[in-house]
Each structure stands twice: as C-alpha cells, then as structure tokens.
Amino acid sequence: MKTNQLKLAGVALLLLSAAPARADFASCLSGLRHAAAGAGVGAQTIESATSGLGPNDAVGFMDKQPEFTTPVWDYVAGLVDEERVEEGRALLQRYANVLQAAEHRYGVDAATIVAVWGVESDFGKSFGKRSVVQSLATLACQAPRRNDYFKGEFIAALKILQSGDIAPEEFVGSWAGAFGHTQFMPSTFLTTAVDLDGDGRRNIASSAADALGSTANYLRKSGWRQGLRWGFEARLPDGYSGPSGRTNRQPLSHWASRGITRLDGSALGDGSVALLLPAGRHGPAFLVTRNFDAIYSYNAAESYALAIAVLSDRLKGRPGIQTPWPTDDPGLSRAERREMQALLARHGYSVGEPDGVIGTKTKEAIADFQGRAGLTANGRASKKTLDALRAR
C-alpha cells in the first residue's frame, strides 16, 4: 500500500512540475510570435504554424552529435562505406544533367555535391521526422544556450512557410531544425537556396535538383575554388613533432621542408595547405586546402568535413584513407552494424529491426553483451564486439 502511495505521489509531483514548464513555454512562444510579427511574418502564417504548439524532445539531443562525440574512425567507417559509394556513383549518373548545371553555375564538382547529399541525408532517405517549427521553438525557449540563435532560426522557418517554398506537411527535419535533402538550417535556406529545377519554388525537401543546386551555391559562397582539390593524404616523417591544425595554412614548400611527402613519396607541389591530423600524429595525415574549409563550414566539425572529402574521392574512383587509424578495434560499416544488430537479436536482445543505426537500445544491448563477454562495456559498435558476437 505504501509503495502505491509513493508512486502516486511521484506522479503527482511530475504533473505539478510539468504545469509550470508548459506555462513557461507558452509564455516564451508568445514572445516568439511577437518577434516573428515584428520581422514581417503575417498573422495567418504565425497562427497556422504555432496554434496549439507544445515543446518536443529536441533539447535532449544537444551535445550528442556523433561528429563531436564519436571516434573519428567510427564516424568515417559508417559514412564512407561501400554501400554509400556504390549508391553515390549511381546517383552521379542519374542526376548527371542536374549536377552538370549546378557545376556550370556554381563551380563545384558533382562528386562533392553528391558526397554532401550522402552524408547529410543518405541521399534523401533520412530527413528527420520532427516538425522544424516545433523543434526550433523548443530550442529557442528551453535550450541551455544559443537561445537567440534558435529564435532567429524559428523566425526564418516561419518566413519559409510564408513564402510557400516548402509546404507545412513536408517541413520536417532534424532535432536542430535542419531539413531537406542536404539539411539546410532555415536562415541558410533564405540566403542560399536556389530554384534549379525552374518550377518557381526553392524546395530542397521534395526537389533533389533544388537541393543539389543549393548545396553547390552554399559551397561557392563559403569560398569554394573551382578546380582545386580539397586536399590529399600525406606521409609524416618518423617522429614528426611540428605544427598542425586546419587553420595553420602554409605553402607546400613549408611542409616539404619538414619532411612531409605524398603517400607515394613524391614531391608535394605548389599551393597553400594546412596539416590535418584528426587522430593525432600516429594516424592518417592530410594536407587540406581552402576547399576543405568550405566543406567544414557546412557543419563545423573536422570529422564531418573529412567524411565528405573522402567520400567525394571515392565517388571519383580514387582510393579511400590508406593509413591505418591508431586503434586495434576499428569501426564498422553499416552492413556490419546491421549484422551486429541481427546477432544481438538472435541472442535475445530487443534492438528493433536491423537498420545500421546505433541508437539507445542497440548501445544498451552492446554494453550488456560486452560485459558478459569480458569486453569493455562501453556500448560501442566495434570490430572486436562483432567478432565476439559471431563466435557465440
């Protein structure tokens, strides 16, 4: 009896605490509506987009982006795998005319545009399912920081709805409010999106052509130089202890004087580049140009930019990363991740349909299995854990 009373008391406390939170959100949303009106958004658009709006779970995803929290070898392994390379090459052919138009107009090569598409939404298969307006209102009102930024994005989202470029029913995206084939934030859409297919709307949600053209335009505005490679993998001399860092751009002669060469040992050539060491001095090294910085500006994460850069090379028929990562437990491709999920299910774990996405349930199952198998119980989908599952 006492246990039931305690449970009821707990529920009551939750309900009491939820009421002020709802009131706070309603008050904040009222302020957002007023700010949107002051920015020129019409009353009908505001009412239609925000009537009955409540918060969602967007705040819970802050600080959990895999490009910042995942080892770089895991991150790249899942994004630059044979499945994505094969599909990307097929799409280069399927959208050849669209990509040619985008390259002609904005000077960005087709493989780089398609690589962004592949990393951002798996070529249009993973847009996100949350309401863009709801996520941005939630973040503007409840995020622990950057509230003004999300407020601006909220107003930009309403302006998009008012323009008619994106229909309300297709205005869904990530927890952060990014949407469409190549995941633009609303303010970026307003300044950068283009109508490449010529239908009178800039619709990066339902028109792949508009999304690909808009991505090329974004990279051009971010400093992309036509005909310049993003960079290339290099070889460090033994014991290298010199400078590195994406922003430390120096003439290639500077890096050559420090003993750095191309992988095949040949001379570096001319130009200005920075030395990127994403896993430290014992892992792969890359000399990167300003075009790498243009890719980086899309999401401000080096592992993210590297995945797009390497995928673009693979789409062109070039090899992937040649130098081993400094780990004895490499990351897994999506096919291997699906195999891991299927094996976990066979061992009695509830992980849902194998889809290659390592979510909460899969991580918990992995950690439990690792503990039982005598491995470090970190929930990481890795080669050693997959091998242990295969052996059971």
Secondary structure, DSSP 8 states (H G I E B T S, - for coil): -HHHHHHHHHHHHHHHHHHHHHHHHHHHHHHHHHHHHHTT--HHHHHHHHTT----SGGGGTT--HHHHS-HHHHHHHHSSHHHHHHHHHHHHHTHHHHHHHHHHH---HHHHHHHHHHHHTTTT----EEHHHHHHHHHHH-SS-HHHHHHHHHHHHHHHHHTSS-GGG-EE-TTS-BTTTTB-HHHHHHH---TT-SS---TTT-HHHHHHHHHHHHHHTT--TT---EEEEE--TT--S---TT--EEHHHHHHTT-EETTS----SSEEEEE-TT-TTS-EEEE-HHHHHHHTTTS-HHHHHHHHHHHHHHTT-----S--S-SS-B--HHHHHHHHHHHHHTT----S--S---HHHHHHHHHHHHHHTS--S---BHHHHHHHHH-
